[in-house]
Amino acid sequence: MSKANTYGHLFEVDNDAVMREKFASGQGVVELQPEMTDEMLLSVIKYAVSVSAGKPFIVMPTVA
């Protein structure tokens, strides 16, 4: 049995759960990108609001 099969389960990360926890604890950050359309921006902000559980989060504008 290889190490990947033996220990692989220890390193699996549910990124969505991690993000939800960060936002729910008030540590969420949304980084805007220059190529984002208005629709993409709206979608990202709506998703951030939905996972933040009412906690504040930071929206980082694009740095030129």
Order of alpha helices (4+ residues) and beta strands (2+ residues): alpha-alpha-beta-alpha-beta
